[in-house]
Amino acid sequence: MKRMFKYITNTRVAGQLGLPKAMKIVVEYLVANRNVIATPEELTSIFSTRSFTSTPISEIFDKCVVNRHLNEFATIADPSRSIIEGIPDILTMPSIVVDLEQSPAGEVLSGYKELYRKVVMNITNLVKRTHSGLQVSALHELHSMYVKALLVRSYFRSGNSTWLSPMMQQFVIRTYSLFIASIISRHANLNNAEMNQVASIFALYMCQLLSSEGSNQIVPPQFLNINYLGTRADLLYITEECKEYSKDGLDLSKCCAMVSKFGPARLKDYSLDVFYRQCSTLGPYNDTISTYMAFDYPPYWVWLILLSLSGVKMGMMSTLLQRYNLKQAGMKFATELLTYPSLVER
């Protein structure tokens, strides 16, 4: 059985949006309106449209096309179909990946090959109908949606195993812990030691999210390798201090409670609400939901990094990649994603 935190439906934001219930509504809608799903022929011109510039997002999308990963998707694409007016709300939210493989409700679609265990994509607002057929009107946004969905499905299908290689995990952990700690530090005026302590807490959380089934929750495998936050003794001290919180698995609420308890006095009132208010500045200005998701769900965090590396105007993410001299390492990470088996193999 796949670890429960790998289900997007179990993330905090998905719960607040009612995603588990919404999945059932999506299934009911698709059964009643199968004709809203674009045919392979209709999608050919869309998926063959190439970007003028090569970016990590466009390269991963192109690899997705070549490897026929787009067969994993059920795509709603025609803005001229009037029946789309009754589409479930969750399918009008590009921030949320609707992966029917992650919902028991989707099993009733086993008799519908074009829908069964697919990721449902609504790209209606990104295409337009012309005399020659459907054409893409927002190419980067379209590529971005599919890449995010591909990352989500890849993470979920990694099951009880680790999702990325150890080196790739370290990049994710490094960016996650340092960037969040930097935002908190800016607001609380932390010194280096205090910031490293806060970063260690969030590094511990991401290490758990990236670990395999049966891994030590108190001292996750990758945690003692993050020597940029302190010595081995420093890291072991953190794990000992935090073990009452971490032993049964961390979440953002526990991380904020640890920041409040173990951080300096001026962080004693630190809370989840404060965290979201401060750290929402990391992601795209027009997509707070995806940014919130990224704090609990590694594929969304990776997607934010890829967006920034692809030149999308972001909040603090782009600035911090530069500040920590991680842009080149990020491009290397993106290149490795293109060939990493858990992402490119079905």
C-alpha positions as CSV (number, residue, x, y, z in Angstrom):
1,M,0.0,0.0,0.0
2,K,1.3,3.5,-0.9
3,R,2.2,5.7,2.0
4,M,-0.7,8.0,2.8
5,F,1.1,11.2,2.5
6,K,1.8,10.5,-1.2
7,Y,-1.9,10.9,-1.8
8,I,-2.6,14.5,-2.9
9,T,-6.1,14.1,-1.4
10,N,-4.5,13.9,2.0
11,T,-2.7,17.2,2.0
12,R,-4.0,20.0,4.2
13,V,-5.0,22.2,1.3
14,A,-6.7,19.5,-0.6
15,G,-8.7,18.7,2.5
16,Q,-9.7,22.3,2.9
17,L,-10.8,22.4,-0.7
18,G,-12.8,19.2,-0.3
19,L,-10.9,17.3,-2.9
20,P,-11.8,13.8,-1.8
21,K,-15.5,14.6,-2.2
22,A,-14.9,16.6,-5.3
23,M,-13.3,13.5,-6.9
24,K,-16.6,11.7,-6.7
25,I,-18.4,14.7,-8.4
26,V,-15.8,14.6,-11.1
27,V,-16.4,10.9,-11.7
28,E,-20.1,11.4,-11.9
29,Y,-19.6,14.3,-14.4
30,L,-17.3,12.3,-16.6
31,V,-19.6,9.3,-16.7
32,A,-22.5,11.6,-17.8
33,N,-20.4,13.6,-20.2
34,R,-17.8,11.4,-21.8
35,N,-17.8,13.5,-25.0
36,V,-16.0,16.4,-23.2
37,I,-12.8,14.4,-23.4
38,A,-10.7,15.3,-26.4
39,T,-9.8,12.6,-28.9
40,P,-6.1,11.8,-29.7
41,E,-6.6,13.3,-33.1
42,E,-7.9,16.6,-31.5
43,L,-4.9,16.8,-29.2
44,T,-2.3,16.1,-31.9
45,S,-1.9,19.7,-33.0
46,I,-1.9,20.9,-29.4
47,F,0.8,18.6,-28.2
48,S,2.9,19.1,-31.3
49,T,3.2,22.9,-30.7
50,R,6.7,23.7,-29.6
51,S,8.0,26.5,-27.6
52,F,10.4,29.0,-29.3
53,T,12.7,28.9,-26.2
54,S,13.9,25.8,-24.4
55,T,13.2,25.8,-20.6
56,P,13.1,23.0,-18.0
57,I,9.3,23.0,-18.2
58,S,9.2,22.8,-22.0
59,E,11.9,20.1,-22.1
60,I,10.1,17.9,-19.6
61,F,6.8,18.4,-21.5
62,D,8.5,17.4,-24.8
63,K,10.0,14.3,-23.1
64,C,6.5,13.5,-21.9
65,V,5.1,13.7,-25.5
66,V,7.9,11.5,-26.9
67,N,7.5,8.9,-24.2
68,R,3.7,8.9,-24.7
69,H,3.0,10.0,-21.1
70,L,0.2,12.1,-22.4
71,N,-1.8,8.8,-22.6
72,E,-2.0,9.1,-18.8
73,F,-4.3,12.1,-19.2
74,A,-7.9,12.6,-20.0
75,T,-8.0,16.1,-21.4
76,I,-10.9,18.5,-21.7
77,A,-9.9,20.9,-24.4
78,D,-12.7,22.2,-26.6
79,P,-14.1,25.6,-25.6
80,S,-16.9,25.3,-28.0
81,R,-18.6,22.4,-26.2
82,S,-21.6,23.9,-24.3
83,I,-21.7,21.0,-21.9
84,I,-18.4,22.3,-20.3
85,E,-20.6,24.9,-18.6
86,G,-21.6,22.3,-16.0
87,I,-18.1,21.3,-15.2
88,P,-17.3,20.6,-11.5
89,D,-15.6,23.5,-9.8
90,I,-12.4,21.5,-9.0
91,L,-11.8,21.1,-12.7
92,T,-11.8,24.9,-13.2
93,M,-8.9,25.2,-10.7
94,P,-5.6,24.7,-12.5
95,S,-3.8,24.7,-9.1
96,I,-5.2,21.3,-8.3
97,V,-4.1,18.1,-10.0
98,V,-7.1,15.7,-10.3
99,D,-5.5,12.3,-10.4
100,L,-8.3,9.6,-10.5
101,E,-5.8,6.9,-9.7
102,Q,-5.5,8.4,-6.2
103,S,-9.2,8.2,-5.5
104,P,-11.3,5.1,-4.8
105,A,-14.2,6.9,-6.5
106,G,-12.3,6.5,-9.8
107,E,-12.5,2.7,-9.8
108,V,-16.1,2.8,-11.1
109,L,-14.6,4.0,-14.4
110,S,-12.9,0.7,-15.0
111,G,-15.1,0.2,-18.1
112,Y,-14.1,3.5,-19.6
113,K,-10.6,3.1,-21.1
114,E,-10.3,6.8,-21.9
115,L,-11.0,7.8,-18.2
116,Y,-9.9,4.9,-16.0
117,R,-7.1,6.0,-13.6
118,K,-6.3,9.0,-15.7
119,V,-5.3,12.5,-14.6
120,V,-8.1,14.8,-15.7
121,M,-6.9,18.0,-17.3
122,N,-9.1,21.0,-18.2
123,I,-7.1,23.1,-20.7
124,T,-10.2,24.9,-22.2
125,N,-8.9,28.3,-21.2
126,L,-5.5,27.7,-22.8
127,V,-6.7,26.8,-26.3
128,K,-8.9,28.3,-28.9
129,R,-10.8,26.9,-31.9
130,T,-9.8,28.2,-35.4
131,H,-10.7,27.1,-38.9
132,S,-7.9,24.7,-38.8
133,G,-8.8,23.2,-35.4
134,L,-7.6,23.7,-31.8
135,Q,-4.6,25.9,-31.2
136,V,-2.8,26.7,-28.0
137,S,-3.2,30.3,-26.8
138,A,-1.0,30.0,-23.7
139,L,1.7,27.5,-24.4
140,H,3.8,27.8,-21.3
141,E,0.8,27.6,-19.0
142,L,-0.3,24.4,-20.8
143,H,3.2,22.8,-20.5
144,S,3.3,23.9,-16.9
145,M,0.0,22.2,-16.1
146,Y,1.0,18.9,-17.6
147,V,4.5,18.9,-16.0
148,K,2.9,19.5,-12.5
149,A,0.5,16.6,-13.1
150,L,3.3,14.4,-14.3
151,L,5.3,15.1,-11.1
152,V,2.3,14.4,-8.9
153,R,1.7,11.1,-10.6
154,S,5.4,10.1,-10.5
155,Y,5.6,10.9,-6.8
156,F,2.4,8.9,-6.0
157,R,3.5,5.9,-8.1
158,S,6.8,5.7,-6.3
159,G,4.7,4.1,-3.6
160,N,6.8,2.7,-0.7
161,S,10.1,3.5,-2.4
162,T,12.0,6.8,-2.6
163,W,10.9,9.1,-5.3
164,L,14.2,10.7,-6.3
165,S,17.9,9.8,-6.2
166,P,19.8,10.8,-3.0
167,M,21.5,13.7,-4.7
168,M,18.2,15.0,-6.1
169,Q,16.6,14.6,-2.8
170,Q,19.3,16.7,-1.2
171,F,18.6,19.6,-3.6
172,V,14.9,19.5,-2.8
173,I,15.7,19.4,1.0
174,R,18.2,22.2,0.7
175,T,16.0,24.6,-1.2
176,Y,13.0,23.8,1.0
177,S,14.7,24.2,4.3
178,L,16.8,27.2,3.4
179,F,14.2,29.2,1.5
180,I,11.5,28.8,4.2
181,A,14.0,29.6,7.0
182,S,15.2,32.7,5.1
183,I,11.7,34.0,4.9
184,I,11.1,33.4,8.6
185,S,14.5,34.9,9.4
186,R,13.7,38.1,7.5
187,H,10.6,38.7,9.6
188,A,12.2,37.7,12.9
189,N,15.7,39.0,12.4
190,L,17.4,35.7,13.1
191,N,21.1,35.3,13.3
192,N,22.8,32.5,11.4
193,A,22.6,29.9,14.2
194,E,19.0,30.6,14.8
195,M,18.2,30.4,11.1
196,N,20.0,27.1,10.8
197,Q,18.0,25.7,13.7
198,V,14.7,26.7,12.0
199,A,16.0,25.4,8.7
200,S,16.8,22.0,10.4
201,I,13.2,21.6,11.5
202,F,11.9,22.0,7.9
203,A,14.7,19.9,6.5
204,L,13.6,17.1,8.9
205,Y,10.0,17.4,7.6
206,M,11.1,17.2,3.9
207,C,13.4,14.3,4.7
208,Q,10.4,12.4,6.0
209,L,8.3,13.3,2.9
210,L,11.0,12.0,0.6
211,S,11.9,8.9,2.6
212,S,10.9,5.3,1.8
213,E,8.5,3.1,3.7
214,G,9.9,1.9,7.0
215,S,12.5,4.6,7.3
216,N,13.5,6.0,10.7
217,Q,11.1,8.9,11.3
218,I,13.2,10.4,14.0
219,V,16.4,10.4,12.0
220,P,15.4,10.1,8.3
221,P,18.1,8.7,6.0
222,Q,19.0,12.0,4.3
223,F,18.9,14.2,7.4
224,L,22.5,13.6,8.6
225,N,23.8,14.6,5.2
226,I,22.7,18.2,5.4
227,N,26.0,19.4,6.8
228,Y,25.4,23.0,5.6
229,L,23.1,23.4,8.6
230,G,25.6,22.2,11.2
231,T,27.8,19.3,12.3
232,R,26.6,15.8,12.7
233,A,26.3,16.5,16.5
234,D,24.2,19.5,15.8
235,L,21.8,17.6,13.6
236,L,21.5,14.7,16.1
237,Y,20.7,17.2,18.8
238,I,17.9,18.5,16.7
239,T,16.5,15.0,16.1
240,E,16.6,14.3,19.8
241,E,14.9,17.6,20.7
242,C,12.2,17.0,18.1
243,K,11.6,13.3,18.5
244,E,8.3,13.7,20.4
245,Y,7.0,15.6,17.4
246,S,8.7,13.6,14.6
247,K,8.3,10.0,15.8
248,D,4.8,9.6,14.3
249,G,5.4,11.8,11.3
250,L,5.6,15.6,11.0
251,D,3.3,18.0,9.4
252,L,3.4,21.8,9.0
253,S,1.5,22.4,12.3
254,K,4.1,20.4,14.2
255,C,6.9,22.2,12.4
256,C,5.5,25.5,13.4
257,A,5.1,24.3,17.0
258,M,8.7,23.2,17.1
259,V,9.8,26.6,15.7
260,S,7.8,28.2,18.5
261,K,9.2,25.9,21.2
262,F,12.9,25.6,20.1
263,G,13.4,28.9,18.4
264,P,14.3,32.2,20.0
265,A,11.9,34.0,22.3
266,R,10.6,36.3,19.5
267,L,9.2,33.2,17.7
268,K,7.3,31.9,20.7
269,D,4.0,32.8,19.1
270,Y,4.9,31.3,15.7
271,S,1.9,29.5,14.2
272,L,0.7,27.9,11.0
273,D,-1.3,31.1,10.1
274,V,1.9,33.1,10.4
275,F,3.8,30.6,8.4
276,Y,1.3,30.7,5.5
277,R,1.1,34.5,5.6
278,Q,4.9,34.9,5.4
279,C,5.9,32.0,3.1
280,S,3.2,32.5,0.5
281,T,5.6,35.0,-1.0
282,L,7.8,32.1,-2.3
283,G,5.6,31.1,-5.2
284,P,3.8,32.6,-8.1
285,Y,1.9,35.8,-7.3
286,N,-1.3,34.5,-9.0
287,D,-1.3,31.0,-7.6
288,T,-1.2,30.9,-3.8
289,I,-3.0,27.5,-3.7
290,S,-0.1,25.8,-5.5
291,T,2.4,27.5,-3.2
292,Y,0.5,26.3,-0.1
293,M,0.4,22.8,-1.6
294,A,4.1,22.9,-2.2
295,F,4.8,23.2,1.6
296,D,3.3,19.7,2.2
297,Y,3.8,17.9,-1.1
298,P,7.2,17.5,-2.7
299,P,6.1,17.3,-6.4
300,Y,4.6,20.8,-6.1
301,W,7.8,22.1,-4.5
302,V,9.8,20.7,-7.4
303,W,7.3,22.2,-9.8
304,L,7.8,25.7,-8.2
305,I,11.6,25.3,-8.7
306,L,11.1,24.3,-12.3
307,L,8.8,27.3,-12.9
308,S,11.4,29.7,-11.5
309,L,14.2,28.1,-13.5
310,S,12.0,28.5,-16.6
311,G,11.8,32.2,-16.2
312,V,8.4,32.6,-14.7
313,K,7.9,35.6,-12.6
314,M,7.8,34.4,-9.0
315,G,8.0,35.7,-5.5
316,M,11.0,35.0,-3.4
317,M,11.8,31.7,-5.0
318,S,13.8,33.2,-7.9
319,T,15.6,35.6,-5.5
320,L,16.6,32.9,-3.1
321,L,17.9,30.6,-5.9
322,Q,20.2,33.4,-6.8
323,R,21.1,34.4,-3.2
324,Y,22.2,30.8,-2.4
325,N,24.0,30.3,-5.7
326,L,21.7,27.4,-6.5
327,K,20.5,28.3,-10.0
328,Q,23.2,26.2,-11.7
329,A,22.5,23.3,-9.3
330,G,18.9,23.8,-10.1
331,M,19.5,23.5,-13.9
332,K,21.5,20.3,-13.2
333,F,18.6,19.0,-11.1
334,A,16.2,19.7,-14.0
335,T,18.4,17.9,-16.4
336,E,18.6,14.8,-14.1
337,L,14.8,14.8,-13.9
338,L,14.6,14.3,-17.7
339,T,16.3,11.0,-17.4
340,Y,15.3,9.8,-13.9
341,P,13.4,6.5,-14.2
342,S,10.6,7.3,-11.7
343,L,9.6,10.3,-13.8
344,V,10.1,9.2,-17.4
345,E,9.1,5.6,-17.2
346,R,5.5,4.4,-16.9
